[in-house]
Amino acid sequence: MTLDRRFALTPEALTMMDTIARTGSFAAAARELGKVPSALTYSVRQLEDALDVLLFDRSSRQARLTAAGTELLNEGRRLLAEMDAVANRVHRVSTGWETQLTIAADAVVSRQTLFELCEAFYALRPPELHDGAGPGTRLRLRTEVMAGTVEALMLGSADLAIGLPADTLAPAGIEIRPLGDAPFVYVVAPHHPLASAEEPLSDAVLKQHRGVAVADSAQRMSPLTVNIQPGQDVLTVSSMQAKLEAQMMGLGVGFLPEVLVREHVAAGRLVIKEVARQRMSATLSYGWRSAAAPQPQKAPQGLALQWWLQQLESATTRSALLLRGGPCPPAEK
């Protein structure tokens, strides 16, 4: 009786193929698998009948794969690896490590610091996972702007949000803590007309020149607009990096995070100008969805989120996320 091909491709059959190819003969593979050679030969023929292909070249005394056999071996090894990965992820979920953790970070947050925290997370070797591997939690980073960061957290698109406006009101199931202040400076390109203008620059003077703004990434909530005056011409871009590049080209002017422009000012690519209005500083927070959040499909607060929150308890880490001037402090174990 011929096996249905859907039931023929079992982990045992794929492991058998891998063992035969690795050992180079049916006899050696049979010894490793604890079978007699005739039983192994019968299993291979059953698999060939089910797939209606020839997997091994019988004209040679060696176990030489045909083209179809090579394809099955390659795909079989990939499937076995994926099966192992699924089993490991399921085990990690059972120990409290989330399958995926989504972090929404405002555009002003230092990506270098964020990536170094990711690096420290991937290097973890939790004692409760006996295989010596990392947590296995897949990190997903989102860049948001202003109200978009709040929206990602409120709508459940993110488990952790870094860079929320400080006046964000926390509904049930959302926890919010202060992150710190991110100072902004008003910068222009050295060839821009405002570069040589007398300081401090008044609002009336600023209004005469095109501003550059980053579009709020919120899709459902009301978008926020800051430091753009009524009637002022404005160039809207999609990211803080694009705003920086546009202002260096002289396409417009505006406030940028001091940490982002520091090296460009030192190199003469941008000029800081004093303005009559109060110097801008963004006071930011971070927040997360707690176990009380209305999302019954998710387990209570997992170990991956707990690790990130532990890092954010460090004042040095919070400062590095907003005022990046040196290496990120060592992560807490």
DAHUNOR-V182317 format. One record per residue. N is the residue number from 1. RES is the residue in one small letter. SS is DSSP state (H for helix, E for strand, - for the rest). PHI is phi in radians with two decimals (NA if undefined). D_FIRST is the distance of its C-alpha to the first C-alpha in Angstrom with 2 decimals. Layout:
[[N,RES,SS,PHI,D_FIRST] [N,RES,SS,PHI,D_FIRST]]
//
This chain:
[[1,m,-,NA,0.00] [2,t,-,-1.47,3.81] [3,l,-,-1.25,6.50] [4,d,-,-1.13,9.45] [5,r,H,-1.05,12.25] [6,r,H,-1.19,14.57] [7,f,H,-1.72,12.92] [8,a,H,-1.37,12.18] [9,l,-,-1.49,15.96] [10,t,-,-1.60,17.11] [11,p,H,-0.99,20.48] [12,e,H,-1.13,19.01] [13,a,H,-1.16,17.01] [14,l,H,-1.17,20.22] [15,t,H,-1.13,22.35] [16,m,H,-1.07,20.38] [17,m,H,-1.06,21.01] [18,d,H,-1.10,24.60] [19,t,H,-1.18,25.15] [20,i,H,-1.10,23.96] [21,a,H,-1.13,26.18] [22,r,H,-1.29,29.05] [23,t,H,-1.48,29.12] [24,g,-,1.57,28.56] [25,s,-,-2.74,26.25] [26,f,H,-1.18,23.01] [27,a,H,-1.14,25.25] [28,a,H,-1.15,27.57] [29,a,H,-1.15,24.88] [30,a,H,-1.08,23.26] [31,r,H,-1.08,26.77] [32,e,H,-1.17,27.42] [33,l,H,-1.54,24.22] [34,g,-,1.29,24.75] [35,k,-,-2.17,21.64] [36,v,-,-1.47,21.50] [37,p,H,-0.97,20.88] [38,s,H,-1.13,17.91] [39,a,H,-1.18,16.07] [40,l,H,-1.19,17.12] [41,t,H,-1.07,16.04] [42,y,H,-1.10,12.46] [43,s,H,-1.14,12.56] [44,v,H,-1.15,14.13] [45,r,H,-1.14,11.65] [46,q,H,-1.07,8.82] [47,l,H,-1.15,11.59] [48,e,H,-1.11,12.59] [49,d,H,-1.12,9.42] [50,a,H,-1.14,9.50] [51,l,H,-1.57,13.22] [52,d,-,1.02,13.31] [53,v,-,-2.48,16.18] [54,l,-,-1.77,17.55] [55,l,-,-1.63,18.89] [56,f,E,-2.23,20.85] [57,d,E,-1.41,23.12] [58,r,-,-1.36,22.32] [59,s,-,-1.34,25.77] [60,s,-,-1.92,27.51] [61,r,-,-1.31,27.72] [62,q,-,-1.55,27.83] [63,a,-,-1.44,25.02] [64,r,E,-1.69,26.11] [65,l,E,-1.33,24.45] [66,t,-,-1.40,24.01] [67,a,H,-1.08,25.53] [68,a,H,-1.15,22.23] [69,g,H,-1.14,21.77] [70,t,H,-1.11,25.37] [71,e,H,-1.12,24.94] [72,l,H,-1.12,21.97] [73,l,H,-1.09,24.09] [74,n,H,-1.10,27.13] [75,e,H,-1.19,25.55] [76,g,H,-1.12,23.61] [77,r,H,-1.10,26.94] [78,r,H,-1.13,28.59] [79,l,H,-1.13,26.05] [80,l,H,-1.11,26.41] [81,a,H,-1.12,30.16] [82,e,H,-1.17,30.10] [83,m,H,-1.07,28.12] [84,d,H,-1.09,30.77] [85,a,H,-1.13,33.49] [86,v,H,-1.09,32.30] [87,a,H,-1.06,32.12] [88,n,H,-1.15,35.61] [89,r,H,-1.15,37.02] [90,v,H,-1.08,35.75] [91,h,H,-1.11,37.37] [92,r,H,-1.16,40.55] [93,v,H,-1.07,40.74] [94,s,H,-1.17,40.53] [95,t,-,-1.61,43.48] [96,g,-,1.89,45.54] [97,w,-,-1.56,45.03] [98,e,-,-1.15,44.40] [99,t,-,-1.18,41.51] [100,q,E,-2.51,44.09] [101,l,E,-2.24,47.89] [102,t,E,-1.80,49.76] [103,i,E,-2.05,53.38] [104,a,E,-1.73,55.76] [105,a,E,-2.15,58.82] [106,d,E,-1.12,61.90] [107,a,-,-1.08,62.88] [108,v,-,-1.42,65.87] [109,v,-,-1.29,63.77] [110,s,-,-1.11,63.61] [111,r,H,-1.21,60.21] [112,q,H,-1.08,60.95] [113,t,H,-1.13,61.46] [114,l,H,-1.08,58.39] [115,f,H,-1.20,56.22] [116,e,H,-1.18,57.73] [117,l,H,-1.16,56.81] [118,c,H,-1.05,53.22] [119,e,H,-1.06,53.32] [120,a,H,-1.14,54.58] [121,f,H,-1.13,51.88] [122,y,H,-1.14,49.08] [123,a,-,-1.45,50.70] [124,l,-,-1.08,50.44] [125,r,-,-2.29,48.60] [126,p,-,-1.07,48.57] [127,p,-,-1.11,48.65] [128,e,-,-1.30,46.27] [129,l,-,-1.77,43.48] [130,h,-,-1.35,42.68] [131,d,-,-1.48,40.76] [132,g,-,1.32,44.09] [133,a,-,-1.62,43.13] [134,g,-,-1.36,45.09] [135,p,-,-1.06,44.85] [136,g,-,1.42,42.16] [137,t,-,-1.25,44.01] [138,r,E,-1.46,43.92] [139,l,E,-1.56,47.49] [140,r,E,-2.21,48.28] [141,l,E,-1.78,51.87] [142,r,E,-2.10,53.59] [143,t,E,-1.71,57.04] [144,e,E,-2.19,59.09] [145,v,-,-2.24,62.72] [146,m,-,0.88,65.12] [147,a,H,-1.11,63.85] [148,g,H,-1.10,60.33] [149,t,H,-1.17,60.05] [150,v,H,-1.12,61.10] [151,e,H,-1.05,58.74] [152,a,H,-1.03,55.69] [153,l,H,-1.30,56.49] [154,m,H,-1.13,57.47] [155,l,-,-1.52,54.46] [156,g,-,1.45,52.00] [157,s,-,-1.32,51.04] [158,a,-,-2.36,52.34] [159,d,-,-1.54,52.34] [160,l,E,-2.42,55.45] [161,a,E,-2.15,58.22] [162,i,E,-2.05,60.84] [163,g,E,1.89,63.97] [164,l,E,-1.27,64.58] [165,p,E,-0.99,68.09] [166,a,-,-1.09,70.17] [167,d,-,-1.56,71.09] [168,t,-,-1.11,67.48] [169,l,-,-1.54,67.41] [170,a,-,-1.62,64.55] [171,p,-,-1.34,62.90] [172,a,-,-1.04,61.07] [173,g,-,1.55,58.22] [174,i,E,-2.09,59.70] [175,e,E,-1.90,61.65] [176,i,E,-2.27,64.10] [177,r,E,-2.33,66.13] [178,p,E,-1.20,68.72] [179,l,E,-1.81,67.64] [180,g,E,2.51,71.01] [181,d,E,-1.86,73.16] [182,a,E,-1.98,72.26] [183,p,E,-1.23,75.49] [184,f,E,-2.00,75.64] [185,v,E,-2.26,78.20] [186,y,E,-1.56,79.43] [187,v,E,-2.22,78.74] [188,v,E,-2.39,79.57] [189,a,-,-1.24,79.14] [190,p,-,-1.07,82.23] [191,h,-,-1.68,82.88] [192,h,-,-1.35,82.64] [193,p,H,-0.95,86.02] [194,l,H,-1.28,85.71] [195,a,H,-1.07,85.52] [196,s,H,-1.84,89.32] [197,a,-,-1.28,90.20] [198,e,-,-1.20,92.56] [199,e,-,-1.80,91.00] [200,p,-,-1.31,90.14] [201,l,E,-1.36,88.38] [202,s,-,-1.42,89.06] [203,d,H,-1.08,86.60] [204,a,H,-1.09,88.67] [205,v,H,-1.23,88.16] [206,l,H,-1.06,84.43] [207,k,H,-1.11,83.92] [208,q,-,-1.33,85.20] [209,h,-,-2.11,82.27] [210,r,-,-1.07,78.58] [211,g,E,-1.69,76.47] [212,v,E,-2.00,72.86] [213,a,E,-2.23,70.57] [214,v,E,-1.62,66.97] [215,a,-,-1.14,65.14] [216,d,-,-1.10,64.19] [217,s,-,-1.50,60.38] [218,a,-,-1.13,60.39] [219,q,-,-1.80,58.51] [220,r,-,-1.95,59.40] [221,m,-,-1.36,62.40] [222,s,-,-1.17,65.82] [223,p,-,-1.18,66.11] [224,l,-,-1.76,68.96] [225,t,-,-2.30,71.59] [226,v,-,-2.28,74.01] [227,n,-,1.05,77.03] [228,i,-,-2.00,76.94] [229,q,-,-1.54,80.21] [230,p,-,-0.97,80.63] [231,g,-,1.50,81.18] [232,q,-,-1.34,80.12] [233,d,-,-1.13,78.00] [234,v,E,-2.49,74.63] [235,l,E,-1.82,71.73] [236,t,E,-1.77,68.53] [237,v,E,-2.12,65.74] [238,s,-,-1.68,62.35] [239,s,-,-2.61,62.80] [240,m,H,-1.15,65.51] [241,q,H,-1.14,64.86] [242,a,H,-1.16,65.45] [243,k,H,-1.09,68.67] [244,l,H,-1.02,69.83] [245,e,H,-1.15,69.22] [246,a,H,-1.12,70.92] [247,q,H,-1.25,73.98] [248,m,H,-1.16,74.23] [249,m,-,-1.41,74.33] [250,g,-,1.47,77.13] [251,l,-,-1.31,75.25] [252,g,-,-3.14,76.43] [253,v,E,-2.33,77.60] [254,g,E,2.73,76.69] [255,f,E,-1.43,75.80] [256,l,E,-2.41,73.07] [257,p,E,-1.01,72.04] [258,e,H,-0.98,74.48] [259,v,H,-1.14,71.77] [260,l,H,-1.32,70.00] [261,v,H,-1.76,73.18] [262,r,H,-0.90,74.79] [263,e,H,-1.24,73.93] [264,h,H,-1.27,74.61] [265,v,H,-1.16,78.05] [266,a,H,-1.07,78.80] [267,a,-,-1.53,77.82] [268,g,-,1.47,79.98] [269,r,-,-1.44,77.19] [270,l,-,-2.44,78.18] [271,v,E,-2.17,81.44] [272,i,E,-1.45,81.84] [273,k,-,-2.09,84.35] [274,e,-,-1.38,86.12] [275,v,E,-2.06,86.01] [276,a,-,-1.21,88.42] [277,r,-,-1.24,85.73] [278,q,-,-1.04,84.45] [279,r,-,-1.06,82.16] [280,m,-,-1.42,78.57] [281,s,E,-2.56,76.34] [282,a,E,-1.59,73.03] [283,t,E,-1.63,72.52] [284,l,E,-2.13,68.83] [285,s,E,-2.32,66.53] [286,y,E,-2.29,62.92] [287,g,E,-2.58,60.77] [288,w,E,-2.60,57.40] [289,r,E,-1.49,55.34] [290,s,-,-1.47,55.85] [291,a,-,-1.10,53.68] [292,a,-,-1.49,55.67] [293,a,-,-1.10,54.67] [294,p,-,-1.33,53.12] [295,q,-,-2.49,49.56] [296,p,-,-1.08,47.44] [297,q,-,-1.30,44.24] [298,k,-,-1.85,45.63] [299,a,-,-1.30,46.15] [300,p,-,-1.00,49.75] [301,q,-,-0.75,51.44] [302,g,-,-1.52,49.15] [303,l,H,-1.24,50.08] [304,a,H,-1.15,49.96] [305,l,H,-1.09,52.52] [306,q,H,-1.04,54.56] [307,w,H,-1.12,54.74] [308,w,H,-1.11,56.01] [309,l,H,-1.15,58.55] [310,q,H,-1.12,59.76] [311,q,H,-1.13,60.45] [312,l,H,-1.29,62.36] [313,e,-,-1.24,64.60] [314,s,-,-1.38,66.18] [315,a,H,-1.10,69.27] [316,t,H,-1.15,68.83] [317,t,H,-1.16,65.32] [318,r,H,-1.06,66.51] [319,s,H,-1.12,69.40] [320,a,H,-1.13,67.18] [321,l,H,-1.22,65.03] [322,l,H,-1.98,68.17] [323,l,-,-2.18,70.72] [324,r,-,-0.91,68.63] [325,g,-,-2.28,71.11] [326,g,-,-2.77,69.43] [327,p,-,-1.15,66.23] [328,c,-,-1.19,64.37] [329,p,-,-1.13,65.13] [330,p,-,-0.98,62.54] [331,a,-,-1.26,59.92] [332,e,-,-1.26,60.04] [333,k,-,-1.33,57.30]]
//
